[in-house]
Amino acid sequence: MARDNVSPVQSFKVPVNASDGTASDTNSFVGPCVRFPIAFTVALANIADGDLVTDYPIGTLCGGSGKVVGFTATPTTVASTGGKASTLNLEIGSTNVTGGVLALTTTTMGTIGVVQSATAITAANTFTATSTLSIEASSTTTFSQGIAVFHVWVELDNADNNFATLSSLVGATS
């Protein structure tokens, strides 16, 4: 499961524009979500080469099958000591997702609220009800400070069925 220094938080609905499904700045929600983030808050000084998150039960917590479509990092406390870096990637099961490489540096983690996006995810990104997700770090020069929220963006295959499962897990209603 996730290491002690990582805090997962799931978000289950996103505001959407009813006409084309794009993000909206309104407070209205249209049906069950199709795409949402799973968030992990991490103290950058705790990143070391190897798994940052190991075998997070993405299929169970997402209520079934889908695909990982994005990976981002947003600093909430800046990293200020120069020359620090780490490269993160995602795994589903023990298979690396194609793309989705997130390069962290003192510079990219140096301004609160600026979202850093990974490279495009292009393959090996589907999950099933029994799949697990891991976040791996490599080429790490240990950060001295900073905190970031990492978002793994997922898209569900069957939003209606998956949302029913999600609702039962969190006690929500649609």
N, C-alpha and C positions, 0 to 999 in steps of 0.2 A: 504494500500500500504506500501511500504518500509518506515522505519523510516528515519528521516533526516540524521542520522549518517551512513547510509548504501548507497553505490553507486553501482547500478547494471550496468554491462557491458556485452553485449552478443558477443560471437565469433561464426562465422557461418561456417568456413571451417577449416579443419585440414589437414596437409600433411599426405598422406597415401602411403603405398607401394602397387602398382597396383596388385602384384601377390597374396597377402594374406590379404590386408586390415589393416595391422598393421601400427603403427606410423613410419614415415620416417623422416630422418634429411635433406631431400632434399627440394627444394622450389617448387616442382611440386605438383599440387592438382589434385585429380582424382574425378571428378563428385561432386555432392552435398555431404555435410557432412552427416554422419550417427550419429556420436557421437561428442559432443562439450560441453564446459563448459559455465555456466552462473556464472559470477563473482560478488562478493559483497566485497567491501573494507570496513573494520570496524576498528574503534579505539577500542582496547580491553577494555579500561576504560569505554566505553559505554555499555558493555555487562552487563545485569542484568537478573535475573530470569524472564522468560516470553518470549514473541515473540521478536526476534531480527529483523525478517522480517515477515510481516503479509500479507497473501493473494496476493503474487506476481503472476501475471497472466501468469503462465508458459505455459499453453495450447495455449493461444492467441499468446504469443511472440515466441513460438516454431513452430507455424503454424499448430498445430493439435495435434495428439496423439503420445505417446511414453512412455518411462520409465526413471526413475532416476536410474543411475547405479553407482554413486560414489559421495563422499563428501570429500573435502580436505581443509586444511588451510595452508597457507604459510606466515610466518612473513616477513614484509617488514621494520618494525622498531621493535627492540627487546623489550620484556618485561623483566625487570631485578629485580623487587622487588619480593623477594621470597615468597612462600606460596600462590600464587594466582592460581585460577583454575575456570573452568566452563565446563559443559558437554552440548554439542549441539546435537540436533536431528532434523530430517526433518519431515514435515507433508505435505501430499497432501490432500487438502480440510481440514477436521478436523481429518483425520486418520494418526496416526504415521506410518512412513515407518518402516518396520521391518529391524533392523540393522541400519547402517548409523550413529552410535553414534561416535561423535568426542570429545575426551577428551583433553581439553586445559589446560596446566599448564605453570607456569613460565619457566620451563625447555624446554617444547616442543615449546614454543614461544620465546625461548632465542637465536636462531641463525637465522639470516636473510637468507631466501631462502630455508630453509629445509622444504620440504613438509611433512605435517602430514596427514595421511589417517585415515578416519573413519573405523569402523568395516564394514564388508561386508554387502551390502544391499541384502536381500534375498527374500522379499515379500512386498506387499502393496505399490509398487513403480510405478504403471502405472498412466498416466495422459491422459486426453482427451482435446479437444479444449477449454473446459470451466473450466478446473481445475486450482486451485491456489496452490502455494507452500508457506509454512512458515518454518522459522528456529526458533527453540525454545531453550532457555538456561535454565539450571537448576543447582542446587548445586554450585552457583556462589559465589566465594570470589573475590570481585571486583579487577580487574587489575589496577595498577597505571599508566601504560604506555604500549606502543606497538601498532602496527597496523598490521593487517593481511588481506590477500585476501582469501576469502572463495570461492571455486569452487564447484558448484553443477553440476555434469556431467550428461548429458541427452543423450538418444539415441532415435532417431525418428523411428516411425513404418514404415512410407512410406516416405523415404528421398526425392524422386522426387517431390511429391505433397507438402510436408512440405517445401522444399527449395523454391518452387515457391511462397508460401505464405510469407516466410521469406524475399525473395528478394523484394517482393512488399512492405513489411513493412519498409525495410531499403534502398530501391532504388538500390539494388545490382543486378548484373547479374551473371549467372553461367559460 
